Structures are given as C-alpha cells and as structure tokens.
C-alpha cells in the first residue's frame, strides 16, 4: 500500500511541481510585474517607507485593534511565521546540493517576480474580503475565486469549484507542511543535538500550540509579532557573523552563483545542459517553497489586517517575499557557500566533516559547528525549532480559514483542537513520505490560485493605477477599496478622512 501511495504521490508531485507549473508561476510573476509597471522597483522607496519604515513612525501600523481584525504588522509577522521556516535553512541547503550554487540566482529571480505575485494576491484578498457572523474578516483565494472569477460571464461554476478545490488542498496541507512535518523537524533536531526523546518534544509542542492556537487569530498574532522579529534578527546575527569571518570568499561565491546559473555542465558532472536545468528547477522550487508567493496561503492572514487600502496590504506582501527570500534565504546560501564545505564549481559537498556525512539536513548545522563549536550546532537546532513552531502557528490560521469556508464558522474550533493533537503525531512519525505528500498538497494549492490571479489581473491593474493616480499624481478620484458597496462606502469615507 505504501508503495502505491508513494508512486501516486510522486506522479502528482511531478505535475504540480513540474516544469509546466513552474513556468505558469513565472508567467504570473512576470504578468503582475508588467501590469503594475514594475512596482517593486519603480516604487521601491514608497513600499519600504510604508512597510518596515512605518513600523517605527506610524502607530496605526502596529497598534492593536479592539475588533476582530489585527494590525498590519501583526499580519506580516503571522504571514512570515508561516513562510520563514525550515525551508529557509534545510531547503536552501538542499537546493545548493542538488542544483549547485547557480540555484541561488534562480531563487532570487523567482523572488523578484514573486514579490508582485504576492502583492497581487493580497490586493485581491483585501478587495474581495467580507466579514463572517462573528465580525471577523474572511479573505483569501477561495473568496476571490468565487466572487471575482465567478462573477465573470460563464465562470460562476468554475469559480465555485476552484474555490472549493483550493480550500480543500489548503485544509489538508495545513496538517502536512503546516504541522506534522514541522514538528517532525523539531523533534529530530532536539533528539540529535540535545538527546531529547521525540515523544517528549511532541508533548511540549502540543502544549505550546494548544496555549496559542485554540485562542484564535488574535492570540496567534500577539505571539508571532514577538517571536518572528526575534528569531529572524538572531538568525541574521549568527549568519552575518560567519559571513564576516569568511568575507574573503565573497568574490568566489558571487562568481560561483552567476556562473552556475547558466552553466551547461551538470552539477557533479554529467549530461550537458542538465546542470542549468537543475539550477533553475531547484532555485525556483525552493524559492517558492520558502516564500509561498503564488500558493495563495498568506493572503488568508493578510486579509485580516485592519488596513483599508488594498495596495497598502499588497506592499506588505512585497516586503514579506523580500524578507523571506532576498534576506533570510540569501544569508543561509552565503553561509553555506562561503564555508568551504561546498565545491563552488559543482555544488557537491565534501564527503563528510568530523566523521559525519553531509546532507541537506545537517549542512547548515555543520557550518555553524565549524565556526562556533557545539554552541553553533545548538544555535541552529534552536533556530529550526523556533522557525518550525512559528510555521505551525501561521498555518493553523490558514487551515482554520479553509475549514471555515468548507464547513462553516462553527467548525473552526473543532479544527483547531484536531490540529493541535496532530502535532504529537508529527513528532513521532516517519519522515520521508509525509514530507513528500505535504509537498504535493502545497503545490496543488498553487494551480487554482494562479488561475484566479491571471483572470483577475485586470482588477489588480485598475486598483494599482487608481492608487498611483491618487498618491503620486494627486488626482481627486474615488478610491477602489472593496468589491462590496457597503464596505466601499465605509472605507472610502475613512480614507478620504485620512484614516488609512
């Protein structure tokens, strides 16, 4: 039975993460970049000022709300909690080992275009969101598929089916990539580094998750806005310290990345052209796996923001991809490539270090151990623990919103309880097949979401043009804030009054 499941999953995975899907993903990134006139570059200063810059100047960005919405900063932290995870450490190392140093270049490229994919998802998420019976915002791909794509002539059934499909894949993926595989990483690292039995880690994680997740989004956001900045800054300090030690390697690392990106020689030797294929495939896959641009996942928490301007939340989406891939993943990549453990011409790791064979799971840990001794290995174990735990918190909200769409608002508390219980299973389960299935489910979310973004790209164009005309050309025109008249009227009055 396991062999059958493995073969079926492998076949599906080859489709959802194969070249057609990756080309579709790249196409959407290029499309959204073009229709917004390269917003991530042309208005770089504006979106930086209104995201990370606003945290220190604008109280509206960080202040807690009394209603069921969360602050813009909390929405970013919760989204980053789900995206900044083991993929930023293990995934990047794996991409380099399989695709060579050139994979980093393609990871950057897909992130550049992914910024605008994520921007577009968030713009649509805010524009098509609505409130449920409890007064909580509900938004995400399922809503803009149903109410956006479904509103087009002859597309009502298509929009409804794709919305259900996205929700179902998200619901199932939340237990895999968003839960059990993350906890499995925590348990494995804690046992390898500190000798803590897997079942003990499982119980501890279950308790920590229960204390937060059962309390709903407000409690999750309160915790993630404290954990995420701390874990990212500390990890950055650790990697930057190693980079300073290996600063002489920088020219060679840069050369290896750009040379490897277009090398027609296979990583480790082999068929001509295969090396470039691997570099592109691994860089794109690991980049998307890390920042989730195109999957439609983070839209579900961005839509809970107290923001009124869709473009404002879209800019947080740009920064999310920037922080996740351009900053965190790049730091991991340079840390690995400057260590001397990787052949910069082929991407092949040395056979072993200190008597331990090098794999994608332990390369980063080995690099830190080289520079800081046992403390370095412990540092990476704790980093993975925090990254994985925060991912569980973020994905619990995604799965909850998918469950709400499929089964109604009252079902969410049942989902949260089951989700928390599943964390213990993740700690003691076998690793490989679970990761593979989770990877497939994650990719299956991408297809209906990207169809929605393509179909609704004219809306993204109009909303962006409207915002640019008002903010940069000082045109006195009605803002485009919501697809629903009642929300549009309420928000338009607030925006004109300066309460953005």
Beta strands, then each sheet from edge to edge (+ up, - down):
strand 1: 130-131
strand 2: 137-138
strand 3: 352-353
strand 4: 356-357
sheet 1: 1+ 2-
sheet 2: 3+ 4-
end
